[in-house]
Amino acid sequence: MATKAETKKREVKKVVETVNKLRIRVRAYEYKVLDASVKQIIDTALRFDATVLGPIPLPTEIKKYTVNRSAFVYKNAREQFEMRVHKRLVDIINPSGRIIEALTTLSLPSGVNIDVKMI
């Protein structure tokens, strides 16, 4: 006969196996547009009574470019430009079909890139 501890372990394993996550990574050049988009995603998920983890801010990716100011003379004169890519991570635990459908029909501003993964 199984002990209480063994049956609890089995129940916990079943719960862990059935948990699905919808992981959404949102990227944009402007943080204000990004935060508004993430808020819109979270409001949509909460409307359907989903459990939401986040938004989790990820490190900002900075791309720097150095360019010569002139083509021929003054080679030491240079300009530097940078592009900052802000990122956020949102997890939706146990999403239903209605939540996924609502998120696909969501209209977000241009310049916002979204990656969705099912874990």
C-alpha positions as CSV (number, residue, x, y, z in Angstrom):
1,M,0.0,0.0,0.0
2,A,1.3,3.5,-0.9
3,T,2.1,6.0,1.8
4,K,0.7,9.5,1.9
5,A,4.0,11.0,0.9
6,E,4.1,8.8,-2.3
7,T,0.6,9.7,-3.3
8,K,1.3,13.4,-2.8
9,K,4.4,13.1,-5.0
10,R,2.3,11.4,-7.8
11,E,-0.3,14.2,-7.5
12,V,2.4,16.9,-7.7
13,K,3.9,15.2,-10.8
14,K,0.4,15.2,-12.5
15,V,-0.1,18.9,-11.7
16,V,3.4,19.8,-13.0
17,E,2.9,17.9,-16.3
18,T,-0.5,19.6,-17.0
19,V,0.8,23.2,-16.6
20,N,1.1,24.9,-19.9
21,K,2.6,28.3,-20.4
22,L,2.2,30.8,-23.1
23,R,5.5,32.8,-23.1
24,I,5.3,36.2,-24.9
25,R,8.4,38.2,-25.6
26,V,7.7,41.8,-26.7
27,R,10.4,44.0,-28.3
28,A,10.4,47.6,-29.4
29,Y,12.7,50.6,-29.8
30,E,10.6,52.9,-27.7
31,Y,9.8,51.9,-24.1
32,K,6.6,53.9,-23.8
33,V,5.0,52.1,-26.8
34,L,6.3,48.8,-25.4
35,D,4.8,49.3,-22.0
36,A,1.4,50.3,-23.6
37,S,1.5,47.1,-25.7
38,V,2.3,44.9,-22.7
39,K,-0.4,46.5,-20.7
40,Q,-2.9,45.8,-23.5
41,I,-1.7,42.1,-23.6
42,I,-2.1,41.7,-19.9
43,D,-5.6,43.4,-19.8
44,T,-6.7,41.0,-22.6
45,A,-5.4,37.9,-20.6
46,L,-7.0,39.1,-17.4
47,R,-10.3,39.7,-19.1
48,F,-10.5,35.9,-19.6
49,D,-9.4,35.1,-16.0
50,A,-5.9,33.9,-16.8
51,T,-2.9,33.8,-14.5
52,V,-0.3,36.3,-15.7
53,L,3.3,36.5,-14.6
54,G,5.1,39.7,-15.6
55,P,5.9,41.9,-17.3
56,I,9.5,41.0,-16.6
57,P,11.9,43.6,-18.0
58,L,14.8,42.0,-19.9
59,P,18.2,43.7,-20.4
60,T,18.1,46.4,-23.1
61,E,20.0,45.5,-26.2
62,I,22.3,48.3,-27.3
63,K,23.7,48.3,-30.8
64,K,26.4,50.9,-31.4
65,Y,27.6,52.1,-34.8
66,T,30.7,54.3,-35.5
67,V,30.8,56.2,-38.8
68,N,33.5,58.5,-40.3
69,R,32.2,62.1,-40.6
70,S,33.9,62.7,-44.0
71,A,34.9,60.3,-46.7
72,F,38.4,61.6,-47.5
73,V,39.8,64.2,-45.1
74,Y,39.7,64.2,-41.3
75,K,39.7,60.5,-40.8
76,N,39.9,60.9,-37.0
77,A,36.5,62.7,-36.9
78,R,33.8,60.1,-36.3
79,E,30.2,60.0,-35.2
80,Q,28.6,57.3,-33.0
81,F,25.0,56.2,-33.2
82,E,23.1,53.6,-31.1
83,M,19.9,51.7,-31.3
84,R,18.3,50.5,-28.1
85,V,15.9,47.5,-28.2
86,H,13.8,47.3,-25.0
87,K,12.4,43.9,-24.2
88,R,9.7,42.5,-21.9
89,L,8.6,39.0,-21.0
90,V,5.0,37.9,-20.1
91,D,3.9,34.4,-19.1
92,I,0.3,33.3,-19.2
93,I,-0.3,30.1,-17.3
94,N,-2.8,27.6,-18.6
95,P,-4.2,29.7,-21.5
96,S,-7.5,28.7,-22.9
97,G,-8.4,28.8,-26.6
98,R,-10.4,32.0,-26.1
99,I,-7.3,33.8,-24.7
100,I,-5.1,32.7,-27.6
101,E,-7.8,33.8,-30.1
102,A,-8.1,37.2,-28.4
103,L,-4.4,37.7,-28.4
104,T,-4.1,36.9,-32.1
105,T,-6.8,39.4,-33.0
106,L,-5.1,42.1,-30.8
107,S,-3.9,45.1,-32.8
108,L,-0.7,46.6,-31.5
109,P,1.2,49.6,-32.8
110,S,3.8,49.4,-35.5
111,G,7.4,48.9,-34.3
112,V,6.4,46.3,-31.7
113,N,7.7,42.8,-32.3
114,I,6.1,39.8,-30.6
115,D,7.4,36.2,-30.2
116,V,4.9,33.7,-28.8
117,K,6.0,30.2,-27.6
118,M,4.0,27.5,-25.9
119,I,6.0,25.8,-23.2
